[in-house]
């Protein structure tokens, strides 16, 4: 799956350029972003696409030195369910 960064989003598009999946954020300050939306097309749901998007966002945040605050319900659930995200969460 080829994920690309487009402004404040990580996006997966099909060959026609249509968005099939995305995770978006807004910048809160120089060190913190708010993960505010995750979308996966119905045809891709249940295949781990949202998890791949979140992992890509976490990798980007670590590379940029950001912490992540989550208002997206999917991201908030994943943060609550796994200790693997403990070091990236904004306090």
Backbone as ProteinMPNN parsed JSONL, in Angstrom:
{"seq_chain_A": "XXXXXXXXXXXXXXXXXXXXXXXXXXXXXXXXXXXXXXXXXXXXXXXXXXXXXXXXXXXXXXXXXXXXXXXXXXXXXXXXXXXXXXXXXXX", "coords_chain_A": {"N_chain_A": [[0.849, -1.179, 0.0], [0.71, 2.094, -0.965], [1.29, 4.91, 0.711], [0.854, 8.36, 0.857], [1.989, 11.633, 1.797], [-0.05, 14.398, 2.108], [-0.333, 17.587, 2.594], [-1.746, 18.029, 5.698], [-2.299, 15.283, 6.005], [-2.202, 11.73, 5.636], [-2.453, 9.682, 2.935], [-4.087, 7.183, 1.0], [-4.502, 6.409, -2.28], [-6.421, 5.256, -5.116], [-5.715, 3.947, -8.447], [-7.011, 5.797, -10.038], [-6.844, 8.1, -8.681], [-8.61, 8.534, -6.634], [-9.434, 8.953, -3.218], [-8.972, 6.344, -1.031], [-8.366, 5.765, 1.539], [-7.515, 7.533, 4.524], [-5.734, 9.432, 7.001], [-5.955, 12.156, 9.091], [-4.656, 15.238, 10.448], [-4.32, 18.058, 12.668], [-2.211, 20.795, 13.359], [-1.272, 21.545, 16.584], [0.661, 22.822, 18.144], [4.188, 23.581, 17.943], [5.2, 21.146, 18.717], [3.166, 19.297, 18.894], [0.528, 17.41, 17.476], [-2.908, 16.971, 16.491], [-4.547, 14.105, 15.953], [-7.237, 13.808, 14.057], [-9.065, 12.54, 12.367], [-9.927, 9.543, 10.728], [-10.328, 7.633, 7.837], [-11.517, 4.893, 5.987], [-12.267, 3.32, 3.009], [-15.275, 1.442, 2.418], [-14.763, -0.946, 0.967], [-12.212, -1.678, 1.748], [-12.21, -2.059, 4.437], [-11.567, -3.786, 7.523], [-9.186, -4.94, 6.848], [-6.88, -4.073, 7.982], [-6.032, -1.583, 7.176], [-6.496, 0.937, 8.367], [-4.893, 0.667, 10.627], [-2.376, 0.557, 9.418], [-2.243, 3.153, 8.408], [-2.271, 4.607, 10.83], [0.122, 3.659, 11.984], [1.92, 4.697, 10.12], [1.502, 7.417, 10.55], [2.395, 7.634, 13.195], [5.11, 6.99, 12.819], [5.875, 9.168, 11.212], [5.362, 11.265, 13.021], [7.236, 10.692, 15.029], [9.603, 11.04, 13.561], [9.434, 13.759, 13.054], [9.478, 14.803, 15.556], [7.135, 15.155, 16.993], [4.377, 14.935, 19.318], [1.33, 13.106, 19.721], [-1.979, 14.039, 20.027], [-5.202, 12.711, 20.408], [-8.259, 13.063, 18.89], [-9.724, 11.734, 17.099], [-11.833, 8.999, 16.987], [-11.025, 6.37, 16.337], [-8.189, 6.449, 16.54], [-7.93, 7.225, 19.214], [-9.033, 4.951, 20.487], [-7.145, 2.997, 19.729], [-4.847, 4.0, 20.947], [-5.597, 3.746, 23.632], [-5.784, 1.009, 23.825], [-3.286, -0.153, 23.45], [0.004, -0.356, 24.643], [2.093, 0.215, 22.978], [1.908, 2.69, 21.861], [2.411, 4.504, 23.819], [4.65, 6.185, 24.147], [4.353, 8.173, 22.242], [2.105, 9.612, 22.662], [0.489, 12.682, 23.424], [0.6, 14.373, 26.471]], "CA_chain_A": [[0.0, 0.0, 0.0], [1.496, 3.312, -1.097], [0.712, 6.023, 1.464], [1.569, 9.606, 0.582], [1.634, 12.779, 2.636], [-0.665, 15.513, 1.396], [-0.576, 18.587, 3.629], [-1.888, 17.421, 7.024], [-2.972, 13.991, 5.834], [-1.561, 10.603, 4.985], [-3.525, 9.286, 2.03], [-3.943, 6.079, 0.058], [-5.378, 6.64, -3.438], [-6.422, 4.218, -6.146], [-5.064, 4.34, -9.697], [-7.74, 6.931, -10.607], [-6.631, 9.264, -7.827], [-9.639, 8.64, -5.604], [-8.977, 8.619, -1.875], [-9.553, 5.128, -0.479], [-8.122, 5.771, 2.98], [-6.717, 8.672, 4.967], [-5.704, 9.855, 8.396], [-5.661, 13.581, 9.054], [-4.299, 15.877, 11.709], [-4.114, 19.497, 12.695], [-1.09, 21.168, 14.204], [-1.672, 22.282, 17.783], [1.804, 23.686, 18.395], [5.383, 23.086, 17.252], [5.545, 19.798, 19.162], [1.971, 18.471, 19.097], [-0.529, 17.377, 16.477], [-4.149, 16.33, 16.886], [-5.081, 13.158, 14.974], [-8.658, 14.144, 14.188], [-9.984, 11.833, 11.461], [-9.453, 8.392, 9.955], [-11.338, 7.109, 6.925], [-11.175, 3.769, 5.116], [-13.394, 2.964, 2.134], [-15.902, 0.177, 2.806], [-14.145, -2.102, 0.295], [-10.933, -1.992, 2.38], [-12.358, -2.21, 5.882], [-11.284, -5.097, 8.072], [-7.94, -5.451, 6.275], [-5.744, -3.471, 8.666], [-5.608, -0.355, 6.5], [-6.456, 2.023, 9.355], [-3.704, 0.436, 11.455], [-1.22, 0.967, 8.62], [-2.236, 4.616, 8.4], [-1.852, 5.061, 12.152], [1.551, 3.378, 12.132], [2.635, 5.669, 9.283], [1.435, 8.702, 11.247], [3.294, 7.532, 14.349], [6.478, 7.073, 12.3], [6.078, 10.56, 10.808], [5.426, 12.082, 14.232], [8.542, 10.45, 15.66], [10.626, 11.663, 12.72], [9.289, 15.213, 13.158], [9.566, 15.206, 16.956], [5.802, 15.51, 17.467], [3.524, 14.069, 20.118], [0.002, 13.039, 19.113], [-3.224, 14.095, 20.787], [-6.177, 12.018, 19.557], [-9.704, 13.27, 18.986], [-10.307, 10.719, 16.226], [-12.241, 7.881, 17.846], [-10.208, 5.195, 16.042], [-6.855, 6.648, 17.113], [-8.079, 7.203, 20.676], [-9.21, 3.542, 20.888], [-5.878, 2.299, 19.566], [-3.959, 4.49, 21.999], [-6.038, 3.171, 24.903], [-5.688, -0.449, 23.798], [-1.929, -0.673, 23.285], [1.128, 0.376, 25.235], [3.088, 0.555, 21.962], [1.763, 4.099, 21.512], [2.564, 5.316, 25.035], [5.707, 7.202, 24.029], [4.022, 9.178, 21.232], [0.895, 10.335, 23.066], [0.611, 13.965, 24.116], [0.067, 14.29, 27.851]], "C_chain_A": [[0.887, 1.233, 0.0], [0.757, 4.47, -0.419], [1.534, 7.267, 1.164], [1.085, 10.702, 1.524], [1.109, 13.883, 1.738], [-1.105, 16.523, 2.444], [-0.648, 17.895, 4.984], [-2.687, 16.12, 6.941], [-1.989, 12.98, 5.263], [-2.673, 9.894, 4.219], [-3.122, 8.069, 1.204], [-4.97, 6.304, -1.045], [-5.341, 5.446, -4.382], [-5.778, 4.762, -7.421], [-5.754, 5.515, -10.394], [-7.601, 8.195, -9.758], [-7.669, 9.453, -6.737], [-9.069, 8.219, -4.255], [-9.731, 7.384, -1.383], [-9.377, 5.057, 1.032], [-7.276, 6.994, 3.321], [-6.777, 8.821, 6.478], [-5.248, 11.307, 8.37], [-5.322, 14.106, 10.441], [-4.277, 17.383, 11.543], [-2.957, 19.761, 13.654], [-1.601, 21.98, 15.378], [-0.591, 23.263, 18.206], [3.017, 23.033, 17.735], [5.712, 21.637, 17.587], [4.363, 18.839, 19.239], [1.026, 18.574, 17.909], [-1.755, 16.692, 17.078], [-4.604, 15.421, 15.745], [-6.598, 13.237, 15.088], [-9.608, 13.368, 13.272], [-9.258, 10.666, 10.792], [-10.611, 7.894, 9.105], [-10.742, 5.952, 6.138], [-12.427, 3.416, 4.315], [-13.962, 1.611, 2.55], [-15.235, -1.052, 2.19], [-12.832, -2.536, 0.932], [-11.039, -2.244, 3.883], [-12.112, -3.643, 6.314], [-9.984, -5.715, 7.571], [-6.699, -4.816, 6.904], [-5.254, -2.173, 8.051], [-5.52, 0.804, 7.488], [-5.232, 1.884, 10.256], [-2.438, 0.841, 10.712], [-1.111, 2.486, 8.556], [-1.757, 5.169, 9.742], [-0.374, 4.818, 12.367], [2.395, 4.345, 11.306], [2.626, 7.048, 9.938], [2.362, 8.717, 12.458], [4.748, 7.657, 13.897], [6.809, 8.505, 11.878], [6.237, 11.452, 12.031], [6.765, 11.907, 14.94], [9.656, 11.126, 14.879], [10.618, 13.191, 12.854], [9.428, 15.721, 14.591], [8.244, 15.651, 17.551], [5.288, 14.483, 18.462], [2.137, 14.136, 19.492], [-1.081, 13.091, 20.178], [-4.278, 13.476, 19.862], [-7.609, 12.429, 19.867], [-10.441, 12.362, 18.01], [-10.633, 9.499, 17.089], [-11.4, 6.628, 17.586], [-8.84, 5.318, 16.711], [-6.927, 6.592, 18.64], [-8.244, 5.767, 21.181], [-7.897, 2.776, 20.796], [-4.873, 2.721, 20.631], [-4.311, 3.859, 23.341], [-5.779, 1.665, 24.974], [-4.261, -0.986, 23.783], [-0.877, 0.239, 23.898], [2.156, 0.795, 24.18], [3.022, 2.026, 21.539], [2.039, 5.037, 22.686], [3.576, 6.451, 24.855], [5.376, 8.324, 23.047], [2.818, 10.034, 21.632], [1.222, 11.634, 23.788], [-0.027, 13.817, 25.487], [-0.834, 15.453, 28.15]], "O_chain_A": [[1.73, 1.39, 0.883], [-0.266, 4.944, -0.913], [2.763, 7.233, 1.211], [-0.058, 10.701, 1.981], [1.734, 14.254, 0.745], [-2.128, 16.339, 3.104], [0.311, 17.231, 5.379], [-3.624, 15.895, 7.708], [-1.075, 13.324, 4.513], [-3.708, 9.549, 4.788], [-1.977, 7.942, 0.77], [-6.168, 6.382, -0.776], [-4.351, 4.717, -4.438], [-5.346, 5.914, -7.458], [-5.15, 6.162, -11.25], [-8.176, 9.234, -10.082], [-7.614, 10.432, -5.993], [-8.317, 7.249, -4.162], [-10.96, 7.373, -1.324], [-10.136, 4.378, 1.724], [-6.441, 7.435, 2.531], [-7.729, 8.398, 7.134], [-4.27, 11.646, 7.704], [-5.657, 13.5, 11.459], [-4.223, 17.908, 10.431], [-2.76, 19.037, 14.63], [-2.285, 22.988, 15.194], [-0.885, 24.398, 18.582], [2.873, 22.029, 17.037], [6.422, 20.971, 16.834], [4.54, 17.68, 19.614], [0.755, 19.662, 17.401], [-1.651, 15.936, 18.044], [-5.002, 15.907, 14.686], [-7.18, 12.795, 16.079], [-10.826, 13.516, 13.382], [-8.117, 10.798, 10.349], [-11.733, 7.749, 9.588], [-9.603, 6.023, 5.678], [-13.508, 3.238, 4.878], [-13.219, 0.732, 2.985], [-15.155, -2.096, 2.838], [-12.375, -3.652, 0.685], [-10.052, -2.605, 4.523], [-12.402, -4.59, 5.583], [-9.708, -6.884, 7.838], [-5.589, -5.004, 6.407], [-4.161, -1.711, 8.379], [-4.561, 1.575, 7.446], [-4.604, 2.883, 10.606], [-1.524, 1.409, 11.31], [-0.015, 3.04, 8.641], [-0.937, 6.086, 9.785], [0.321, 5.691, 12.885], [3.466, 4.764, 11.744], [3.624, 7.768, 9.888], [3.038, 9.714, 12.711], [5.533, 8.36, 14.533], [7.902, 8.998, 12.157], [7.134, 12.294, 12.081], [7.355, 12.884, 15.401], [10.557, 11.721, 15.47], [11.665, 13.833, 12.776], [9.488, 16.929, 14.819], [8.219, 16.432, 18.502], [5.701, 13.323, 18.456], [1.804, 15.106, 18.812], [-1.094, 12.288, 21.111], [-4.242, 13.702, 18.652], [-8.114, 12.18, 20.962], [-11.663, 12.235, 18.091], [-9.78, 9.027, 17.841], [-11.092, 5.895, 18.526], [-8.389, 4.387, 17.377], [-6.074, 5.977, 19.28], [-7.656, 5.404, 22.199], [-7.572, 1.993, 21.688], [-4.133, 1.889, 21.156], [-3.422, 3.481, 24.103], [-5.578, 1.115, 26.057], [-4.047, -2.162, 24.076], [-0.882, 1.452, 23.688], [3.005, 1.642, 24.456], [3.96, 2.546, 20.934], [1.909, 6.253, 22.543], [3.369, 7.554, 25.36], [6.071, 9.34, 23.031], [2.548, 11.061, 21.01], [2.106, 11.686, 24.643], [-1.082, 13.199, 25.627], [-1.369, 15.55, 29.255]]}, "name": "protein", "num_of_chains": 1, "seq": "XXXXXXXXXXXXXXXXXXXXXXXXXXXXXXXXXXXXXXXXXXXXXXXXXXXXXXXXXXXXXXXXXXXXXXXXXXXXXXXXXXXXXXXXXXX"}
